Amino acid sequence: MTTNAATRKDIDDVLSVLDAMMSRIDERFSKNESHVDRLQRSIQHVQNQLDTIEKRLEISDDERLVMAHQLTLLHDWVEQAAGRIDLKFAH
């Protein structure tokens, strides 16, 4: 009669194989975590660059609005000055 009882050596062999597999899995996870960390840093860098560009565009838009207002004021002043000295101002 044969028994299927596992010996201590059988258990140690299985545990050794499992330990090797877990070490490889752990190594792969570590590599993937490293890749994810690099990707996150890259994404953060891109987001920072986009924020910087967006801020510059906002400033440019504000500057354009101010310049447009100043030109309107100058245009109105020139029209008033032209009218006072009887000079026809052509647009």
C-alpha distance (Angstrom), angle and dihedral (degrees) to the residues before:
residue distance angle dihedral
M1 . . .
T2 3.80 . .
T3 3.73 123.7 .
N4 3.76 125.5 -148.5
A5 3.76 93.7 -151.8
A6 3.78 112.8 137.2
T7 3.73 117.2 -123.7
R8 3.77 123.9 -137.4
K9 3.82 88.1 -105.1
D10 3.82 90.9 54.7
I11 3.78 90.6 50.8
D12 3.82 91.4 47.2
D13 3.83 90.2 49.5
V14 3.82 91.6 51.9
L15 3.79 91.4 45.6
S16 3.79 90.1 49.7
V17 3.80 91.3 52.7
L18 3.81 90.8 46.6
D19 3.80 90.7 48.4
A20 3.82 91.0 52.6
M21 3.81 91.1 47.8
M22 3.80 91.9 48.6
S23 3.80 90.6 49.5
R24 3.81 90.9 53.4
I25 3.80 91.5 45.8
D26 3.80 90.3 48.8
E27 3.81 90.4 49.8
R28 3.80 91.4 50.6
F29 3.81 91.6 48.8
S30 3.80 90.1 49.5
K31 3.81 90.5 51.9
N32 3.81 90.9 47.5
E33 3.80 91.5 48.6
S34 3.78 88.7 51.5
H35 3.81 90.7 51.2
V36 3.80 91.3 47.1
D37 3.82 90.6 50.4
R38 3.81 90.7 51.6
L39 3.80 91.1 47.5
Q40 3.79 91.3 49.6
R41 3.81 90.6 51.1
S42 3.80 90.3 48.6
I43 3.79 91.9 48.9
Q44 3.80 90.6 48.3
H45 3.81 89.9 50.7
V46 3.82 91.0 51.2
Q47 3.81 90.7 47.9
N48 3.80 90.7 50.4
Q49 3.80 90.6 50.0
L50 3.81 91.0 49.2
D51 3.81 90.5 49.1
T52 3.80 89.7 51.8
I53 3.81 91.9 49.6
E54 3.80 91.6 46.4
K55 3.81 90.7 51.4
R56 3.81 90.8 50.8
L57 3.79 90.3 50.1
E58 3.79 90.9 50.3
I59 3.80 90.1 51.6
S60 3.80 90.9 47.6
D61 3.81 90.9 50.6
D62 3.80 90.5 49.5
E63 3.81 91.0 47.8
R64 3.81 90.7 50.2
L65 3.79 90.9 51.6
V66 3.80 91.2 50.3
M67 3.82 91.9 47.3
A68 3.81 91.3 48.6
H69 3.80 90.1 51.3
Q70 3.81 91.4 47.9
L71 3.81 91.3 49.5
T72 3.80 90.3 49.9
L73 3.79 90.1 51.8
L74 3.82 90.9 47.5
H75 3.81 91.1 48.0
D76 3.81 91.0 50.9
W77 3.81 91.0 47.7
V78 3.84 91.9 50.0
E79 3.82 90.7 50.0
Q80 3.80 90.9 50.1
A81 3.82 92.2 46.5
A82 3.81 91.5 47.6
G83 3.80 90.3 51.3
R84 3.79 92.5 50.7
I85 3.81 93.5 53.4
D86 3.81 93.5 41.1
L87 3.78 94.0 -113.0
K88 3.76 119.2 145.2
F89 3.78 109.6 -125.7
A90 3.79 114.3 -152.6
H91 3.80 117.9 -157.5
